[in-house]
Amino acid sequence: MEKKEFKKIIKEIGFSSQGKFAEEIGVKASTFTTYKVIPSHIRRITKLALLAKKSGVPLEEIRNSLKVD
């Protein structure tokens, strides 16, 4: 996933910035600035969050069910 697509998806999910999304998933905001291509584990989280949004399931509910701190 290219950064352009990543930025589009996080906006669609409802995050105003990469930094806000990073905070939500427990990653330093500055981490995203170093990526040219988004790593697979971040892609999976992003796609899961998008699926949740489209399905009407709050991301917090998914985090709780996965026991993600």
N, C-alpha and C positions, 0 to 999 in steps of 0.2 A: 504494500500500500504506500503510495506516494504521499508526501505531506499535504499536498493540495486536497486530495481526497479525504485524508484524515481530518483536516480542518473543516471541510464541508460537513462531514458526518457528525463531528462533535457539536457543531452549530445546530444541526438538525435534531440532535439529542436534547439540546437545550442549554448547552454551556456557552458562556459568552467568550471564553478564551481557552487556549491550550492549558494555561496555568490553572484555571478553575477545574478543568477535567483532571489534570494531574493531581490536584489536591484530593479530589473525590476518590481516585483510585490508589492514593498513597504513594505517589511518585513525586520527586522534586520537579517543580515547574521548569527549572533550567535544563532538565534532562531532555525535554523535547527539542530544545534549540540545537542540540548536538546531533540529532537524527537527520539523516538525509532520506532514509527509508524507515518507515515505522516497523519495529520488530514484531515478530509473530505473536508474542504474548500480549502486546498492546493492541494489535489488530483484533485478536479474539475478544478482548475486553470491550473494545469499541463496537464491534459487531453485535456482541451480546447486549450491550446497552441500547443500541439502535433497535434491535429486535424487541427488547423490553418496552421501549417507548412506543413502537408501532403496535404492540399488543396491549398497551395500557397497564403494564406492570411497572410499578415504581422501581427504579434502580436500587433504592435502599432495601426493598424487599428481597431482591436477588442477592445483594450483599449479605443480608442477614441469613438467608437460607444457605449460602455458601460459607458462612461464618468468616467473612472477610473483615478484618479490623480496619 
